[in-house]
Amino acid sequence: MNVRRVITLLGAMSFLSLLAGCQTDDESDTAGGSSTKVVLDAATRTGTLQVGSRPINAPSTEISMLPPLPNATEIPSPNPRVEVTEIDVTDHDGFTRITYRFDGNGSVFWKAEYVSEAIRAGDSTVVDVGSRSILQVDLMGVQSASVHDSVSHEGASITRMDSAAVNNTILQSFVGTVDIRPTYTVSTSDSPSQLTIDIPAVDN
């Protein structure tokens, strides 16, 4: 197991919780209580999404830093109350949309960034997505079914998507893009609870 990469992801959960009150993205509320945050940038992006109702006894969305690991052999982690129920990939006019849908109660911390190589944090597996660029998406504080695996999707935007659980709290996806680091859009909505990534098609 690639312990260092998993520790980095878990440590990011504490850092991302601090960002929850510092978001500067556009936000719009609807009568139904949903909100959406959208960013347009090819750089690294992070954020948090509250799914369902926060437990009454929960002080905040912050997650305390983990104590030092004994001999770096075990990775303690909180028991997530949020489940990834579906990962949907659909083509639209000019872009491909990837949607993660959630159920349960708790905070989901997400990170999206381009990486030079798709290396699975859980077991150091190198994932081949056959693309010009690789977008890595990490969802922290979630549990997911084993059905979320590699999906071929030959289109104008992406070539392939591979998703797998790093452990019982982190879901990691690698998205192969047709273009070189296209500017992507990330949207989060709390009603329904979902995270959406739009990747534009190659501009011919």
C-alpha positions as CSV (number, residue, x, y, z in Angstrom):
1,M,0.0,0.0,0.0
2,N,1.3,3.5,-0.8
3,V,1.0,4.8,2.7
4,R,2.5,8.2,2.0
5,R,-0.1,9.1,-0.7
6,V,-3.0,7.9,1.5
7,I,-1.7,9.9,4.5
8,T,-1.5,12.9,2.2
9,L,-5.1,12.5,1.1
10,L,-6.3,12.1,4.7
11,G,-4.3,15.1,5.8
12,A,-5.9,17.1,3.1
13,M,-9.3,16.5,4.7
14,S,-8.3,18.8,7.6
15,F,-6.9,21.4,5.3
16,L,-10.0,21.4,3.0
17,S,-12.3,21.8,6.0
18,L,-10.6,25.2,6.6
19,L,-11.5,26.2,3.0
20,A,-15.2,25.7,3.6
21,G,-15.5,29.2,5.0
22,C,-13.2,30.8,2.4
23,Q,-14.9,29.9,-0.9
24,T,-15.0,32.8,-3.3
25,D,-16.8,31.0,-6.2
26,D,-20.1,32.1,-7.5
27,E,-23.0,30.8,-5.5
28,S,-26.7,30.8,-6.3
29,D,-29.6,29.8,-4.1
30,T,-32.9,28.5,-5.3
31,A,-36.3,28.4,-3.6
32,G,-35.8,24.7,-3.0
33,G,-32.7,25.3,-0.9
34,S,-30.1,24.1,-3.3
35,S,-26.9,25.9,-4.0
36,T,-24.3,25.6,-6.7
37,K,-20.7,26.6,-6.9
38,V,-18.9,26.8,-10.2
39,V,-15.3,27.3,-11.0
40,L,-13.7,27.7,-14.4
41,D,-10.0,26.9,-14.3
42,A,-7.6,24.1,-15.4
43,A,-5.7,24.5,-12.1
44,T,-6.1,22.5,-8.9
45,R,-9.5,23.1,-7.2
46,T,-10.8,22.0,-3.8
47,G,-14.0,22.4,-1.9
48,T,-16.6,20.9,0.5
49,L,-20.2,19.8,0.2
50,Q,-22.6,19.2,3.0
51,V,-24.8,16.1,2.3
52,G,-28.0,15.8,4.2
53,S,-28.3,17.2,7.7
54,R,-25.3,17.8,9.9
55,P,-25.6,15.8,13.2
56,I,-26.8,17.9,16.1
57,N,-23.8,17.0,18.2
58,A,-21.3,17.8,15.4
59,P,-19.4,21.1,16.2
60,S,-18.5,21.9,12.6
61,T,-17.4,20.4,9.3
62,E,-13.8,20.4,10.5
63,I,-11.9,17.1,10.8
64,S,-9.1,17.0,13.3
65,M,-5.6,16.2,12.2
66,L,-4.8,12.5,12.7
67,P,-2.3,11.5,15.3
68,P,1.1,10.1,14.3
69,L,0.7,6.6,12.8
70,P,2.4,3.8,14.8
71,N,5.2,2.5,12.5
72,A,3.2,3.9,9.6
73,T,1.4,0.7,9.1
74,E,-2.2,1.5,9.9
75,I,-4.3,4.4,8.7
76,P,-7.1,5.3,11.2
77,S,-10.0,7.1,9.6
78,P,-13.4,8.4,10.6
79,N,-16.5,6.3,9.6
80,P,-18.1,8.2,6.8
81,R,-21.9,8.8,6.7
82,V,-22.0,9.7,3.1
83,E,-22.3,7.1,0.3
84,V,-21.5,7.6,-3.4
85,T,-24.6,6.1,-4.9
86,E,-23.8,6.7,-8.6
87,I,-21.2,8.0,-11.0
88,D,-22.8,9.1,-14.3
89,V,-21.0,10.0,-17.5
90,T,-23.0,11.7,-20.3
91,D,-22.2,13.5,-23.5
92,H,-23.8,16.9,-24.2
93,D,-23.4,19.4,-27.0
94,G,-19.8,20.6,-26.6
95,F,-18.9,18.8,-23.4
96,T,-19.0,15.6,-21.3
97,R,-20.5,15.7,-17.9
98,I,-19.4,13.5,-15.0
99,T,-21.8,13.5,-12.0
100,Y,-21.2,12.0,-8.6
101,R,-24.4,11.5,-6.6
102,F,-24.5,11.2,-2.8
103,D,-26.8,10.0,-0.1
104,G,-26.5,10.1,3.7
105,N,-25.4,12.8,6.2
106,G,-22.0,14.4,6.4
107,S,-19.4,16.5,4.7
108,V,-17.7,15.5,1.4
109,F,-14.3,17.1,0.7
110,W,-13.3,17.1,-3.0
111,K,-10.1,17.9,-4.9
112,A,-9.6,18.1,-8.7
113,E,-6.2,18.5,-10.4
114,Y,-4.3,17.5,-13.5
115,V,-1.5,14.9,-12.8
116,S,1.3,13.6,-15.0
117,E,0.6,9.9,-14.2
118,A,-2.4,8.1,-12.9
119,I,-1.2,6.2,-9.8
120,R,-3.7,4.7,-7.5
121,A,-3.0,5.8,-3.9
122,G,-4.3,2.6,-2.3
123,D,-1.9,0.1,-4.0
124,S,0.3,2.2,-6.3
125,T,-1.4,0.7,-9.4
126,V,-0.7,2.7,-12.6
127,V,-4.0,3.2,-14.4
128,D,-4.0,3.5,-18.2
129,V,-6.7,5.9,-19.3
130,G,-5.2,6.4,-22.9
131,S,-5.3,10.1,-23.0
132,R,-3.4,13.3,-23.6
133,S,-4.0,14.6,-20.1
134,I,-5.2,13.1,-16.8
135,L,-7.7,14.7,-14.4
136,Q,-7.6,13.2,-10.9
137,V,-10.6,13.6,-8.7
138,D,-10.5,12.7,-5.0
139,L,-13.6,12.5,-2.8
140,M,-12.9,12.3,0.9
141,G,-15.3,11.3,3.7
142,V,-17.2,8.9,1.5
143,Q,-17.8,5.2,1.0
144,S,-18.7,3.6,-2.3
145,A,-19.7,0.4,-3.8
146,S,-17.2,-1.7,-5.8
147,V,-19.3,-1.2,-9.0
148,H,-17.6,2.1,-9.6
149,D,-14.8,0.9,-11.8
150,S,-13.1,1.6,-15.2
151,V,-15.4,2.8,-17.9
152,S,-14.5,3.4,-21.5
153,H,-16.1,6.5,-23.0
154,E,-14.7,7.3,-26.4
155,G,-16.0,10.8,-27.3
156,A,-15.0,14.4,-28.1
157,S,-14.0,15.1,-24.4
158,I,-12.8,12.1,-22.5
159,T,-11.3,8.7,-23.4
160,R,-11.8,6.7,-20.2
161,M,-12.6,7.1,-16.6
162,D,-11.4,4.8,-13.8
163,S,-12.8,5.1,-10.2
164,A,-11.9,3.0,-7.1
165,A,-12.0,3.2,-3.4
166,V,-8.6,4.0,-1.9
167,N,-9.9,2.9,1.6
168,N,-13.2,3.1,3.3
169,T,-13.3,6.9,3.3
170,I,-11.8,8.0,0.0
171,L,-12.9,7.5,-3.6
172,Q,-10.4,8.3,-6.3
173,S,-11.1,8.8,-10.0
174,F,-8.8,9.3,-13.0
175,V,-10.3,10.9,-16.1
176,G,-8.5,10.8,-19.4
177,T,-9.1,13.8,-21.6
178,V,-8.9,14.1,-25.4
179,D,-7.5,17.6,-25.3
180,I,-4.4,18.8,-23.4
181,R,-5.5,20.0,-20.0
182,P,-8.9,21.5,-21.0
183,T,-10.4,24.1,-18.7
184,Y,-13.0,22.2,-16.7
185,T,-16.0,23.3,-14.7
186,V,-16.8,22.0,-11.2
187,S,-20.3,22.4,-9.8
188,T,-21.7,21.3,-6.4
189,S,-25.3,21.1,-5.5
190,D,-26.9,20.3,-2.1
191,S,-30.4,19.6,-3.5
192,P,-29.9,17.0,-5.0
193,S,-26.6,16.3,-3.3
194,Q,-24.1,15.9,-6.2
195,L,-20.8,17.1,-7.7
196,T,-20.6,17.7,-11.4
197,I,-17.5,18.1,-13.6
198,D,-17.9,19.4,-17.1
199,I,-15.1,18.8,-19.6
200,P,-15.3,20.6,-22.9
201,A,-14.9,18.9,-26.2
202,V,-11.9,19.5,-28.4
203,D,-12.3,22.8,-30.4
204,N,-11.8,21.7,-34.0
